[in-house]
């Protein structure tokens, strides 16, 4: 209900079992702690974990939260019955009292058939424009006509509001025309690769859903679930439903889905991409010198405690990590890399006792092949008859007869995907149904889907098969405009024209698009649309990939890849100002396969430079190495060197910088200046700051060469950055005056181009040098400007440190600056060590015996409890925090434990709803009107 606007629903129909609750008859089923008055009408429901719940009218009223549909039908026994001899209102009456307008129910037990007939007649009448009263009359008339012996038990409760027709009659003048909206689809992943059953299609799996939800609870000892079962049983749909249920209950969860091969770089890439807006998180994932498990532990701690965004990580189609040879011999051992990744994830979640959770879907499950884990193992079997009936009984009558006649239910054997595929096939002309079904009956169930796919492929015309093969080069769904350009019949000139202005293509058969309707009907192509107005996107069903390899020759595959690369480059890169990272990654992948070096380099270098700038070094290194398979390029060499420096590959980095400089064209001065600049930084890091001659390759010489180029092309931002670095070298060599002069030049440029981050860094360095030179007044001026600048860009972590430095530099205002730093620690997820240090500094600066001492101590202890889970220094930080609290007590003359306990309660230091707001009040009193940043 919360997902839709108010008044969106006209009718709410709830069907099930109703009872009149008594302690004697039903008390043993009541959940612990739950109390229900005798003779209360209830609906029997379940909670998320399969436990019985007796839902009252009051509970339903709370669930609606005042947003009642115009008509509610409680189609269950006793829902319209006055209980206890008429002294207790019925459930329907209770809902009307809660605010509902019209509620229908049954006065006593009724047959299912009666309930179905009544509902059908009522909704038929309402849908054709009759009033609610007329609809109820129609329901009674139909129950009489159908000779329902219990039809007289229908009860209606309503308030005094008038309810008009719910639907405008068909031929009413000015009636709004019906707008057909295509059915929206659901996908497990954000790239629309894994299509799953939507909420209306999802049936069955109730117990599996409940068992898995128990494992995903915050209080569970397990860190996730491993869902196994053969293809088509609904593993991905179950995973999607679990994600939806968890995220509906805990809305702060983020979802990340890794489909297929699980390796370190792929995992890091997915996680860093999802959390790239959170400062410092990508850097944690790429931090050199730390194991994958260690990096994941740091990642989970940061996203949960600092950002409040725990993760639902889904590893879908995990069977792709099991080599075919290991499937054939029955060992089912996964690759060493996949084992390492799964082991690291499970260990990190368990070690951190994390709130984040893992979901794995895989065709195979052999427990002794898994790393040590705390996963709930859920093996899916084929669906039972009742659930399968829910799927195929919705089909047209003719198709149902065909289902029975052709033994499809038996062949599907509880596999919903195979059932739907077979039903689609038997509806199509030209398919040798009996021959196909006989062939399928002779195969084991796990091979039936492959046999069906192979049979359908063999039944296609050559043109259809070739079109399917060409479309299969894409890993991501693509639009008709992209597909059109894959046609081998388009001349280069015609293809260029197509790239620039593709016509309306649907149904014209151009570029093979005429084949799409039939291929979609056969479920060989998936049509991806997640909302009604979206342009449809298409991709080839994954199971077909190995079956299509022989359809095209080697030359034809390569021609197709080249055309595909050019098409998605034009659509996803050149025509879109804000590129999607996954789509850009697909351009690079296809570009490398197609040997389209310039496209791969253009897109890949852009991605890699962005990743390096955001501390995603491992990912940058991987994509650069992938592109370098096509041959050396100065742009990629320069970028990969930046990643290698951070990862400790210093020798490789210098070699790549030198090669990049050698290959760099004379007219690409921006890149050349950047290479000189980065080489200089590496030289400085190695201690080669100043050589013997101007022609040397020392850091100074390289920075100066970079500076000359930047000045010649008026690259002011690059010039400011280089001056900043040279200033740092001068300061390192003790030339404080020269360093200050260069920092001021850099500062002037940053201010002129409004580069706030560059300005903040330069001001901070100027403050440090001024303090070293003994010019305290100037240092304070720079620090205040730094604080104001950091506040503008909301860099609160560094702002806290600058405020603390201001307190050290200006003792007369120390308490004012520290109060602002403490305020930030309360409002922002500052690292716990820095938080406790700030509270200690503030405690030392306030007058002894002041109330704020106790507030600081109590808050520090509380923050350790709230933010310190699994912190390696938690015990030490708790002791330091309690020392503040104990010092505050000592200043009040508290000497014994008994006196401390009494004082602690009297001062309300056991109530964070008191002491935290009170601390905020005191901090604001101290700072008054001297805030250096805008509060938030």
Buried (B, 14 or more C-beta within 10 A) or exposed (E): EEEEEEEEBBBBBBBBEBBBBBEEEBEEBBEEEEEBEEBBBBBBBEEBEEEEBBBBBBBBBEEBEEBBBBBBBBBBBBBBBBBEEEEBBBBBBBBBBBEBBBBBBBBEBBEEEBBBBBBBBBBBBBEBBBBBEBBBBBBBEBBEEBEBEBBEBBBBBBEEEEBEBBBEEEEEEEEEEEEEEEEEBBBBBBBBBBBBBBEEBBBBBEEBBBBBBBBBBEEBEBBBBBBBBBBBBBBBBBBBBBBBBBBEEBEEBBBBBBBBBBBBBBBBBBBBBBBBEBBBBBBBBBBEEBEBBBBBBBBBBBBBBBBEBBBBBBBBBBBBBBBEEBBEEEEBBBBEBBBBBBBBBBBBBBBBEBBBBBBBBBBBBEEEBBBEBBBBBBEBEBBEEEBBEBBBEEBEEEBBEBBEEBBBBEBBBBBBBBBBBBBBBBBEEEBEBEEBBEBBEEBEBEEBBBBBBBBBBEBBEEEBBBBBBBBBBBBBBBBBBBBBBBBBEBEEEEBEEBBEEBEEBEEEEBBBBBBBEBBBEBBBBBBBBEEEEBEBBBBBBBBBEEBBEEBBEEEBBBBBBBBBBBBBBBBBBEEEEEBBBBBBBBBBBBBBBBBBBEBBBBBBBBBBBBBBEBBBBBBBBBBBEBBBEBEEBBBBBBBBBBBBBBBEBBEBBBBBBBBBBEEBEEEEBEBBBBBBBBBBBBBBEEEBBEBEEEEBBBBBBBBBBBBEBBBEEEBBEBBBBBBBBBBBBBBEEEBBEBBBBBBEBBBEBBBEEEBBEBBBBBBBBBBBBBBEBEBEEBBBBBBBBBBBBBBBEEBBBBBBBBBBBBBEBBEEBBBBBBBBBBBBBBEBBBBBBBBBBBBBBBBEBBEEEBBBBBBBBBBBBBBBEEBBBBBEEBEEBBEBBBBBBBBBBBBBEBEEEEEBEEBBEEBBBEEBEBBBEBBBEBBBEBBEEEBBBEEE
